[in-house]
Amino acid sequence: MNKSCLFNHNNDERTKRTGENMIGCLCIHGFTGSPYEVEPLVNYLKEKTDWKIVAPTLPGHGETLSLKGVTYQQWLEHAEKELQMLLSQCEQVYIVGFSMGGLISVYLAERYPVEKLILLSAAAKYINVRQLITDICEMLKDAKNGQLLKNELFLRYKGKVFSTPLSATQQFRKMVKQVTPLIEKINVPTFIAQGLADGIVPPKSADFIYQKISSTDKEIYYSKTAKHHICHTGDKEELFNKIFTFLNRSSKVS
């Protein structure tokens, strides 16, 4: 697919409009999530750069969910519009995608001329049964000790189990089925990060993406202690430093 045909921007014209070589960064959250999921990384990048950073809320998402009747096409279209806006304003655009947002990022990177791609706990595969059992056992232990309200996983998901309609989960599965085949078409520099203590997305998801992606400029990073919310758990500073370094260095020559 010819990306330039899909979204043809003239660099000279953009330079005239912006007056500088602006960099944009689109950060996309996950299923049933909100920009909170990528907020620590967004804040880190804002402190380090003068980039135009956008972290939209996908339709039906946010701290209060309203997913009934919302389709996965609406999630893709919303992210697409945000990317189009950044591409019209910036010389270079990076995409960061967390969990389901990682798949949306793949969809966008296959269609548009983005410079680099960051995939965090990207949900090409999902449910790490062994870790999920461990997490449930921890929640039961915390409940027994009266500490359940301090359990990070419980706090993030306690209200979402009952407010996520089955139709929304079906839409998520449909999107995974549609987007996963696009992974092998991605040839932009890509950084993949995965927590080994993630009970939602297993490490094999990161392995799968790394093996399938066509880019020769790709890195994979595993955090031994990070759970699914990789921007909030584990060695966050190390992860953010690696992402920042990857985004700032020149692309490797194939």
N, C-alpha and C positions, 0 to 999 in steps of 0.2 A: 504494500500500500504506500502510495506516495504522500508523505506527510505534507510536503510543500503545497500539494494540490488541495489538501484538506484545509490548511490554514496558512496561507501565504502572506507573510509580513515582510515589508521592506525595511531592512535595518536602518538605512539612511533616514527614512521617514520617522521611524521610532526615535532615533537619536535627536531629530529636530524637535519632536514633541516633548521628550523628557529632558533633553539638554545634558544628559549624562548616561553612562553605561550602567543602568539600573539592573539590579538582580531581584527577582521575585521568588518567593517560596510558598508553595501551596501545601498546607498540612491537613490531612484528612483523617478524621476519627473512625472508630469502628462501629460495628452493629450494636444497636441499642445504646450507643455511647454519646459523647459530646466532645467539644474542643478541650474539655478538662483532661482527656486522655493523653493529649499531646502538649498540654500547657507547659510543663517543665522544660521541654525541648524548645518550644516557641520562645519562652522567656530567656533561655540560654542564648539562642540565636539573636534575639533582639539586643541583648547586652553586648554581644560580640560584633554585631554588624549594623549597617544602616539599610539592610534589605527590606523590601516590602513583603511582609509576611502575613499571609491570610489563612485563617483556620475557621472555615465555615461550619455551620450546623446543618447536617443533611435533613431533608424532609422527614418529619415524624420523630426526629431524634431530639436530644437535649436532656436536661435533668428531669423533665417531665415528658414521658413518651406519649406519642399520639400516632401509632404506626398502622392502625386499622385502615385498610384501603390504599395504603401507600405501596407503590411498586418499586422494584429495584431499578427500573428505567428512570424513575424520578430521582433516585440517588445519583445515578450516573449523569443525568442531564444537569443536575444542580452543580455537581463538581466540575462538569465540563464548562459551564458558564463562568464559574469562578476562574478556571484556568484561562479561558479566552480573554477575560478581563486582564489578567496578569500579563499574558502574552502581548496584549495591545499596549501595555505600559512599560514593559521591561525588555531589556536586551537578552537576558538569560533568565530561564525559569527552572527551578528545581521542584520536585514533588516528593513529599514525605507522606507515606501512608501507613497507618496503624491497623492491624487486624483486617477487618473487611475493607478498611480504607486502603490497605496495601493492594488489594485486588482492583479497587477503583483506580488506583494509581497506575497499575499495569494497563488497564483499559485506556487511560488517557495518554500514557507514554507511547503506546502503540499507534495512536492516532495523531498526536501533536508533536511538534519539535521541541521537546523539553531537553535540558542539558544533562541532568543527572536524576537518579531515582534512589530514594531511601525507603526500604521496606522493613517495617518493624512488626514482628509477630504476625506476619502476613498469613492470612487464613486460607491458603491453598489446600491445606488439610486441617481438620479440626477434631477436637476432643482427645486430649492426652489422658487416657483412662487411668494409668498408674498414678500420675501426678494428681489427677482429679480426686481419686480415692484418698490420697494423702491429705489434700486440702480439706476434704469433707471430714476426715478424722480430726484434723486440727480444729475445725469449727465445732465439732462435737465436744472435743476436749475443752475448748474455750467456753462453750455453753455450760458444761458441767462445773467449770470454775468461776462462772459468772463474768466471764471476760468476752462474751460473744460480740458485744457492741464495740470492742476494740479490734476485732478481726477485719482486716482490710478487704478481703475477698467477700465476706458477708455483707459489709457495708456497701460495697459497690453493686452487689447483685440482689440484695434482699427485696427491693421494690420492683425489680425488672422481671423477675420470674413470673409474676402475676399480671404485669402490665404489657407483656409482649405477646400479641396474638399469634396463633399458629400460622396465620396467613403471612405474617412478616417473616417468620422463620423459613417458610416455603419460598418467599421471595429471595431471601439470602441464599438459600441453596441453589435456586435458579441462576443467580448471578455468579456463584462459584462455578457452576457448570459452563456458563457462557464464557467467562473471562479466563479461566485456567488455561485453555488452549492458546491464548494470546501470549503467555509467558515466553514461549520459545521464539516469539517474534521480536522480543525486546533486545535492542542492541546498543542502548545508551549505557554509560557507566552506572553501575548499580551496587549499592551497599545493602546487605541483608543482615538483620540482627534478630536474634531469637533468645529468649530466656529458657534455660534448661529446667526451671521449676514452674513452667507454664502449664496449667491444667486445662487450658482451652485449646491452644494450638500446640501440637507436638513438634519436637525438633525436626522430625522428618519433613515437615512442611518447608522449613528453610533449606534443608538438603535438596528437596525436590526442586525448589525454585532455582537454587544455585546450579544444579545440574542441567535444568531445562533451558535457562536463559541463554540467549545467543551472544550476549555481550562478552567480549574478551577482557573487558575492564570491569571486574566484579570482585567484591570482597564479602566474606561472611564472618560474622562475629557472634560468639555465644557467651551469654552471661550465665555463670553457674548458679547465681542466686535469684535472678529476676523471674518474677511470675508473669502472668499475661500482660499486666499493665507495666510494660518494660520502661516507660518513661517515669514511673513512680517507684519502682522497686529495683533491687539489685544495685550494681555499680553504675549508677546514673551518670556520674561525672566522667567516668572512663568512656562510657557509651557516647555521651555528647561530644567529648573531645575527638573521638574517632570519626563521628559523623561530620563534625566541623572541619577536620583535617581532610576528609574525603571530598567534601564539597569545595574546598578551597584550592586543592592541588590541581595541576594540569592533568588532563586525561592521559592515560597510558596509551602509547602508540601500539596498535595491533601488530 
